[in-house]
Amino acid sequence: MDLTKAVWRKSSYTTSNGGECVEVTSVPGTVAVRDSKNPEGPKLLVSRRAFAALLAELKQ
């Protein structure tokens, strides 16, 4: 999947002094996740349904 033109959003927990944060972008049917400290590194691609389930679990 070509993500070169994707618009990435940083986690709201990102601080000015770094930290362990992620960025996400949404493409048709898929959510991509990457390490904000390594934007050229690997990306995790998951279905929107799986991502929604993950967020629901994290909110509990």
Chimera marker file (.cmm) of the C-alpha trace (Angstrom):
<marker_set name="trace">
<marker id="1" x="0.000" y="0.000" z="0.000" r="1" g="1" b="0" radius="0.5"/>
<marker id="2" x="1.378" y="3.409" z="-0.992" r="1" g="1" b="0" radius="0.5"/>
<marker id="3" x="1.359" y="5.740" z="2.022" r="1" g="1" b="0" radius="0.5"/>
<marker id="4" x="3.697" y="8.404" z="0.613" r="1" g="1" b="0" radius="0.5"/>
<marker id="5" x="0.916" y="11.017" z="0.387" r="1" g="1" b="0" radius="0.5"/>
<marker id="6" x="-0.866" y="10.010" z="3.578" r="1" g="1" b="0" radius="0.5"/>
<marker id="7" x="-1.552" y="12.672" z="6.197" r="1" g="1" b="0" radius="0.5"/>
<marker id="8" x="-0.384" y="11.354" z="9.564" r="1" g="1" b="0" radius="0.5"/>
<marker id="9" x="-1.756" y="12.477" z="12.941" r="1" g="1" b="0" radius="0.5"/>
<marker id="10" x="0.284" y="12.242" z="16.135" r="1" g="1" b="0" radius="0.5"/>
<marker id="11" x="-1.090" y="10.836" z="19.326" r="1" g="1" b="0" radius="0.5"/>
<marker id="12" x="-2.581" y="13.431" z="21.646" r="1" g="1" b="0" radius="0.5"/>
<marker id="13" x="-0.160" y="12.105" z="24.277" r="1" g="1" b="0" radius="0.5"/>
<marker id="14" x="2.907" y="13.273" z="22.317" r="1" g="1" b="0" radius="0.5"/>
<marker id="15" x="5.037" y="15.642" z="24.373" r="1" g="1" b="0" radius="0.5"/>
<marker id="16" x="7.589" y="18.237" z="23.320" r="1" g="1" b="0" radius="0.5"/>
<marker id="17" x="10.426" y="16.175" z="24.814" r="1" g="1" b="0" radius="0.5"/>
<marker id="18" x="9.797" y="13.041" z="22.750" r="1" g="1" b="0" radius="0.5"/>
<marker id="19" x="8.412" y="9.952" z="24.346" r="1" g="1" b="0" radius="0.5"/>
<marker id="20" x="7.025" y="6.776" z="22.918" r="1" g="1" b="0" radius="0.5"/>
<marker id="21" x="4.264" y="7.881" z="20.578" r="1" g="1" b="0" radius="0.5"/>
<marker id="22" x="2.478" y="6.703" z="17.507" r="1" g="1" b="0" radius="0.5"/>
<marker id="23" x="1.001" y="8.342" z="14.438" r="1" g="1" b="0" radius="0.5"/>
<marker id="24" x="-2.029" y="7.120" z="12.524" r="1" g="1" b="0" radius="0.5"/>
<marker id="25" x="-3.523" y="7.704" z="9.119" r="1" g="1" b="0" radius="0.5"/>
<marker id="26" x="-6.699" y="6.454" z="7.547" r="1" g="1" b="0" radius="0.5"/>
<marker id="27" x="-6.905" y="5.125" z="4.018" r="1" g="1" b="0" radius="0.5"/>
<marker id="28" x="-9.904" y="3.377" z="2.446" r="1" g="1" b="0" radius="0.5"/>
<marker id="29" x="-10.819" y="0.455" z="4.712" r="1" g="1" b="0" radius="0.5"/>
<marker id="30" x="-7.527" y="0.545" z="6.595" r="1" g="1" b="0" radius="0.5"/>
<marker id="31" x="-5.786" y="2.342" z="9.452" r="1" g="1" b="0" radius="0.5"/>
<marker id="32" x="-1.999" y="2.584" z="9.324" r="1" g="1" b="0" radius="0.5"/>
<marker id="33" x="0.069" y="3.060" z="12.475" r="1" g="1" b="0" radius="0.5"/>
<marker id="34" x="3.742" y="4.030" z="12.717" r="1" g="1" b="0" radius="0.5"/>
<marker id="35" x="6.310" y="5.052" z="15.328" r="1" g="1" b="0" radius="0.5"/>
<marker id="36" x="6.512" y="8.860" z="15.422" r="1" g="1" b="0" radius="0.5"/>
<marker id="37" x="10.260" y="8.658" z="16.099" r="1" g="1" b="0" radius="0.5"/>
<marker id="38" x="10.827" y="6.529" z="12.980" r="1" g="1" b="0" radius="0.5"/>
<marker id="39" x="8.420" y="7.777" z="10.293" r="1" g="1" b="0" radius="0.5"/>
<marker id="40" x="10.316" y="5.967" z="7.521" r="1" g="1" b="0" radius="0.5"/>
<marker id="41" x="10.230" y="2.683" z="9.426" r="1" g="1" b="0" radius="0.5"/>
<marker id="42" x="7.645" y="-0.098" z="9.261" r="1" g="1" b="0" radius="0.5"/>
<marker id="43" x="3.920" y="0.569" z="9.355" r="1" g="1" b="0" radius="0.5"/>
<marker id="44" x="1.246" y="-1.609" z="10.888" r="1" g="1" b="0" radius="0.5"/>
<marker id="45" x="-1.868" y="-1.890" z="8.707" r="1" g="1" b="0" radius="0.5"/>
<marker id="46" x="-5.130" y="-2.992" z="10.307" r="1" g="1" b="0" radius="0.5"/>
<marker id="47" x="-8.748" y="-2.947" z="9.250" r="1" g="1" b="0" radius="0.5"/>
<marker id="48" x="-10.915" y="-0.115" z="10.536" r="1" g="1" b="0" radius="0.5"/>
<marker id="49" x="-12.959" y="-2.683" z="12.435" r="1" g="1" b="0" radius="0.5"/>
<marker id="50" x="-9.889" y="-4.107" z="14.176" r="1" g="1" b="0" radius="0.5"/>
<marker id="51" x="-8.635" y="-0.609" z="15.039" r="1" g="1" b="0" radius="0.5"/>
<marker id="52" x="-12.021" y="0.362" z="16.481" r="1" g="1" b="0" radius="0.5"/>
<marker id="53" x="-11.994" y="-2.811" z="18.596" r="1" g="1" b="0" radius="0.5"/>
<marker id="54" x="-8.489" y="-1.988" z="19.857" r="1" g="1" b="0" radius="0.5"/>
<marker id="55" x="-9.540" y="1.533" z="20.848" r="1" g="1" b="0" radius="0.5"/>
<marker id="56" x="-12.622" y="0.200" z="22.606" r="1" g="1" b="0" radius="0.5"/>
<marker id="57" x="-10.447" y="-2.185" z="24.640" r="1" g="1" b="0" radius="0.5"/>
<marker id="58" x="-7.971" y="0.559" z="25.532" r="1" g="1" b="0" radius="0.5"/>
<marker id="59" x="-10.763" y="2.805" z="26.826" r="1" g="1" b="0" radius="0.5"/>
<marker id="60" x="-11.891" y="0.195" z="29.364" r="1" g="1" b="0" radius="0.5"/>
<link id1="1" id2="2" r="1" g="1" b="0" radius="0.2"/>
<link id1="2" id2="3" r="1" g="1" b="0" radius="0.2"/>
<link id1="3" id2="4" r="1" g="1" b="0" radius="0.2"/>
<link id1="4" id2="5" r="1" g="1" b="0" radius="0.2"/>
<link id1="5" id2="6" r="1" g="1" b="0" radius="0.2"/>
<link id1="6" id2="7" r="1" g="1" b="0" radius="0.2"/>
<link id1="7" id2="8" r="1" g="1" b="0" radius="0.2"/>
<link id1="8" id2="9" r="1" g="1" b="0" radius="0.2"/>
<link id1="9" id2="10" r="1" g="1" b="0" radius="0.2"/>
<link id1="10" id2="11" r="1" g="1" b="0" radius="0.2"/>
<link id1="11" id2="12" r="1" g="1" b="0" radius="0.2"/>
<link id1="12" id2="13" r="1" g="1" b="0" radius="0.2"/>
<link id1="13" id2="14" r="1" g="1" b="0" radius="0.2"/>
<link id1="14" id2="15" r="1" g="1" b="0" radius="0.2"/>
<link id1="15" id2="16" r="1" g="1" b="0" radius="0.2"/>
<link id1="16" id2="17" r="1" g="1" b="0" radius="0.2"/>
<link id1="17" id2="18" r="1" g="1" b="0" radius="0.2"/>
<link id1="18" id2="19" r="1" g="1" b="0" radius="0.2"/>
<link id1="19" id2="20" r="1" g="1" b="0" radius="0.2"/>
<link id1="20" id2="21" r="1" g="1" b="0" radius="0.2"/>
<link id1="21" id2="22" r="1" g="1" b="0" radius="0.2"/>
<link id1="22" id2="23" r="1" g="1" b="0" radius="0.2"/>
<link id1="23" id2="24" r="1" g="1" b="0" radius="0.2"/>
<link id1="24" id2="25" r="1" g="1" b="0" radius="0.2"/>
<link id1="25" id2="26" r="1" g="1" b="0" radius="0.2"/>
<link id1="26" id2="27" r="1" g="1" b="0" radius="0.2"/>
<link id1="27" id2="28" r="1" g="1" b="0" radius="0.2"/>
<link id1="28" id2="29" r="1" g="1" b="0" radius="0.2"/>
<link id1="29" id2="30" r="1" g="1" b="0" radius="0.2"/>
<link id1="30" id2="31" r="1" g="1" b="0" radius="0.2"/>
<link id1="31" id2="32" r="1" g="1" b="0" radius="0.2"/>
<link id1="32" id2="33" r="1" g="1" b="0" radius="0.2"/>
<link id1="33" id2="34" r="1" g="1" b="0" radius="0.2"/>
<link id1="34" id2="35" r="1" g="1" b="0" radius="0.2"/>
<link id1="35" id2="36" r="1" g="1" b="0" radius="0.2"/>
<link id1="36" id2="37" r="1" g="1" b="0" radius="0.2"/>
<link id1="37" id2="38" r="1" g="1" b="0" radius="0.2"/>
<link id1="38" id2="39" r="1" g="1" b="0" radius="0.2"/>
<link id1="39" id2="40" r="1" g="1" b="0" radius="0.2"/>
<link id1="40" id2="41" r="1" g="1" b="0" radius="0.2"/>
<link id1="41" id2="42" r="1" g="1" b="0" radius="0.2"/>
<link id1="42" id2="43" r="1" g="1" b="0" radius="0.2"/>
<link id1="43" id2="44" r="1" g="1" b="0" radius="0.2"/>
<link id1="44" id2="45" r="1" g="1" b="0" radius="0.2"/>
<link id1="45" id2="46" r="1" g="1" b="0" radius="0.2"/>
<link id1="46" id2="47" r="1" g="1" b="0" radius="0.2"/>
<link id1="47" id2="48" r="1" g="1" b="0" radius="0.2"/>
<link id1="48" id2="49" r="1" g="1" b="0" radius="0.2"/>
<link id1="49" id2="50" r="1" g="1" b="0" radius="0.2"/>
<link id1="50" id2="51" r="1" g="1" b="0" radius="0.2"/>
<link id1="51" id2="52" r="1" g="1" b="0" radius="0.2"/>
<link id1="52" id2="53" r="1" g="1" b="0" radius="0.2"/>
<link id1="53" id2="54" r="1" g="1" b="0" radius="0.2"/>
<link id1="54" id2="55" r="1" g="1" b="0" radius="0.2"/>
<link id1="55" id2="56" r="1" g="1" b="0" radius="0.2"/>
<link id1="56" id2="57" r="1" g="1" b="0" radius="0.2"/>
<link id1="57" id2="58" r="1" g="1" b="0" radius="0.2"/>
<link id1="58" id2="59" r="1" g="1" b="0" radius="0.2"/>
<link id1="59" id2="60" r="1" g="1" b="0" radius="0.2"/>
</marker_set>
